[in-house]
């Protein structure tokens, strides 16, 4: 993240000048539903606005799919399944490869649209999200003709209903669609209601590469649209990424139908910093682990556990580092922290900020620079004097809020790190590889990073444990989820 603080030693002003990204991206004012290879209006005609969280202005009027629209989408996927599952694997690979190349060709357009619709900094959309989307399609294109190494007679599950969240709209679509298509399944995808535009732009790419009609269908809408899709009798598998509360309801619904399901849910990931760690490196990892994408990451490192002897040093360096984090216009290439996705999410974060202070924790913010007049904004925040029983230490906030606690022994570190109903991710910081690996083995988490955080690769499986869900996305394990 960029350092915007002025130099006090020389008197020179090193504040970065604005570097706005061009807004020359075509916007469809009233995009339709993508069903059976074409765009169409919803049967009942309902629409809702997609809001730019940095300006509070409406970007488009998005179609809201009802029961009849979901029926049409599932029927289209069912009709397409017969031919798509019989398509030679090398031919399926060609389609996925073409999708990946077109995503690369239209990468700037997709990055700008992702930032406008979701609020994340353009540097993150441009340098992480969109390249990772293409990478997932490239990776799974290579697997299409190798599925026999996973199953003697690989068969697709069938029609997949996929519901994705608003924090990584395009990337979550790739995580869901790429392995499903590689295995010969057809899909009905429901993006989050606040971030539907890049999924619909992806639908345009699917038409450009001439993906057969009905193989992928995209229905937009709110929670009711998602419920209609999950409960539809024509769905053979459900894949959901989102909140734990909704995930539990989906698991119950799928259990009564004996339907295959994968869930990637919430988290309360710990950073565990031992005294022998490289402190400066750990601080940079902590900054990336919690303030990437405004902390709106299910695997964010939102709990900081530091060995008592170095707690003061880590907190002081972290507070110093916080002061250089730039909050503001997400389309400015120098911005580190963009807008919170929605007003509702901002209110949730503010609720926990008030609750933390009421519980006796000490709040530290990144500075007193003025925030934009319009939009949904929250500065990077650190809480100290936090106890394990505090709500801010136990409950998922899903925002740029880090809570710091200490430990004295490795046993206490393991106990405090596992003291959560979640189990999605964790990070351990130590100069001793044996210590880090031993700690990782004892962690109840789906993924543990050592001396780093938030490292992803399509060849590596990702998923949760306990209330963070079950099933895996990415890697061989993720492919198996889409085979019967």
PyMOL commands that set and color helices and strands:
alter all, ss='L'
color gray80, all
select helices_A, chain A and resi 67-86+89-105+107-118+122-141+144-149+169-182+197-208+223-230+244-257+279-295+308-322+343-358+391-394+410-417+433-442+466-468+475-480
alter helices_A, ss='H'
color red, helices_A
select strands_A, chain A and resi 33-35+38-40+47-51+58-63+159-163+186-190+216-218+237-241+260-264+270-273+303-307+362-365+381-384+401-407+425-429+447-450+469-470
alter strands_A, ss='S'
color yellow, strands_A
deselect
rebuild
show_as cartoon
